[in-house]
Amino acid sequence: MSVFLLIFVIMPVVEMTILIKVGTIIGALNTVGLVLLTAVIGAALLRQQGLSTLLRANQRLNSGELPAREVAEGLILAVGGALLLTPGFVTDTIGFLCLIPGSRHWLAGQALKRMVASSQSRGFYFRAGSGPFADQDPFGGRSRRPGGDDDVIEGEYEEEPEGRSRDGSDRIEKK
């Protein structure tokens, strides 16, 4: 709750205060122009950095590696772009920090470390055929494996009518 309070209540008040103070010093039109300039510069940087991150992710995928760092950087770029489009100097500063490669790499590394540590402490590892729903039929039926046996044998069968052999000839039954 405190994070949302900070983001949605305190941050706009801080932004308005700074915008008013800057507006009294350099003028209202100059302040609006500066806010628009930071948005344009931010959009250009976002396009450039986003494209380079996308190309790196594509290279890692082509080499058979998981592009986890590039995905984290892409999310940070998206947040930075949204912050740059939000009018204000504090959000612009944070947005530019998200777009600068050095700070973005550091933020992505910290995010990945937290995710790995969190998944290890919560036992996030998943093994196929394990877990609380491993025995459940996804369509609401009974347990898939009553004896705990995972072996599945696929095949076809055909019932033979009585009095016929496999080759189709009549079978004579002795009584």
C-alpha positions in Angstrom: 0.0 0.0 0.0 2.8 2.4 0.8 4.3 2.0 -2.7 1.0 2.9 -4.4 0.6 5.8 -2.0 4.0 7.1 -3.1 3.3 6.6 -6.8 -0.2 8.0 -7.0 -0.4 10.6 -4.3 3.0 11.9 -3.3 4.7 11.8 -6.7 2.2 14.1 -8.4 2.4 16.6 -5.6 6.2 16.6 -5.8 6.0 17.0 -9.6 3.6 19.9 -9.4 5.7 21.6 -6.8 8.8 21.3 -8.9 7.0 22.4 -12.0 5.6 25.5 -10.3 9.0 26.5 -8.9 10.7 26.0 -12.2 7.9 27.9 -13.9 8.4 30.9 -11.6 12.2 30.9 -12.3 12.3 30.3 -16.1 8.7 31.1 -17.1 5.7 28.9 -17.8 6.2 28.6 -21.6 9.9 27.6 -21.1 8.8 25.0 -18.5 6.3 23.5 -20.9 8.8 23.6 -23.7 11.4 21.8 -21.5 8.9 19.1 -20.5 8.0 18.6 -24.2 11.7 18.5 -25.1 12.5 15.8 -22.6 9.6 13.8 -24.0 10.9 14.0 -27.5 14.5 13.2 -26.5 13.2 10.3 -24.4 11.2 8.9 -27.3 14.2 9.0 -29.6 16.4 7.3 -27.0 13.7 4.7 -26.3 13.5 3.9 -30.0 17.3 3.5 -30.3 17.9 1.6 -27.1 14.8 -0.6 -27.6 16.0 -1.6 -31.1 19.4 -2.5 -29.8 18.0 -4.6 -27.0 15.6 -6.3 -29.4 18.6 -7.2 -31.7 20.6 -8.6 -28.8 17.6 -10.7 -27.7 17.2 -12.0 -31.2 20.9 -12.9 -31.4 20.7 -14.8 -28.1 17.6 -16.7 -29.3 19.3 -17.6 -32.5 22.3 -19.0 -30.6 20.0 -21.1 -28.4 20.3 -19.0 -25.3 17.6 -17.6 -23.1 17.5 -13.8 -23.4 16.5 -13.2 -19.7 18.6 -10.1 -19.3 17.3 -8.6 -22.6 13.7 -9.3 -21.5 14.4 -7.5 -18.2 16.0 -4.6 -20.0 13.0 -4.4 -22.3 10.7 -4.1 -19.4 12.9 -1.4 -17.8 12.9 0.4 -21.2 9.1 0.3 -21.3 8.8 1.7 -17.8 11.4 4.4 -18.6 9.5 5.4 -21.7 6.2 5.7 -19.8 8.0 7.8 -17.2 9.4 10.1 -19.9 6.0 10.7 -21.4 4.6 11.6 -18.0 5.0 15.4 -17.5 7.5 16.3 -14.7 11.1 16.5 -13.9 11.4 13.7 -11.3 9.7 11.2 -13.6 11.9 12.4 -16.5 15.0 11.9 -14.4 14.0 8.3 -13.4 13.0 7.6 -17.1 16.4 8.8 -18.4 18.1 6.5 -15.8 16.1 3.6 -17.2 17.3 4.5 -20.7 21.0 5.0 -20.0 22.6 1.6 -20.8 24.8 1.5 -17.7 22.1 2.1 -15.2 19.7 -0.1 -17.2 22.1 -3.0 -17.2 22.6 -2.6 -13.4 18.8 -2.5 -12.8 18.2 -5.5 -15.0 20.9 -7.4 -13.1 19.4 -6.5 -9.8 15.9 -7.6 -11.0 17.2 -10.9 -12.2 19.1 -11.5 -8.9 15.9 -10.9 -7.0 13.9 -13.1 -9.2 16.3 -16.0 -8.9 16.6 -15.6 -5.1 12.9 -15.3 -4.8 12.2 -18.4 -6.9 14.8 -20.4 -4.9 13.5 -19.5 -1.5 9.9 -20.3 -2.5 10.8 -23.6 -4.1 9.7 -22.4 -7.6 11.4 -25.2 -9.4 8.9 -27.3 -11.3 9.4 -30.9 -12.4 7.1 -32.3 -15.1 4.6 -34.7 -13.6 5.0 -33.2 -10.1 3.1 -30.6 -8.1 -0.3 -30.4 -6.5 -2.2 -31.0 -9.8 -0.1 -33.7 -11.3 -2.7 -36.4 -10.8 -5.6 -34.3 -12.1 -7.3 -34.7 -15.4 -7.4 -31.2 -17.0 -11.0 -31.9 -18.1 -12.4 -32.6 -14.7 -12.3 -36.4 -14.7 -10.9 -38.7 -12.2 -7.2 -39.1 -11.3 -5.1 -39.8 -14.3 -2.9 -42.3 -12.6 -4.5 -44.1 -9.7 -1.5 -46.3 -9.0 1.0 -43.5 -9.5 2.1 -45.0 -12.8 3.1 -42.5 -15.5 3.5 -45.0 -18.3 1.2 -44.5 -21.2 1.0 -47.0 -24.0 -0.7 -45.9 -27.1 -2.2 -48.2 -29.6 -5.2 -49.2 -31.6 -7.5 -52.2 -31.2 -10.4 -53.7 -33.0 -13.0 -56.0 -31.6 -13.5 -59.2 -33.7 -17.1 -60.4 -34.2 -17.7 -63.9 -32.9 -17.2 -66.6 -35.5 -14.6 -64.7 -37.5 -10.9 -65.1 -37.5 -8.4 -62.3 -38.0 -8.0 -62.9 -41.7 -11.7 -62.6 -42.2 -12.4 -66.3 -42.9 -15.2 -68.1 -41.1 -14.1 -69.8 -38.0 -15.7 -73.0 -37.1 -16.2 -73.5 -33.4 -16.1 -77.0 -32.0 -18.6 -77.9 -29.4 
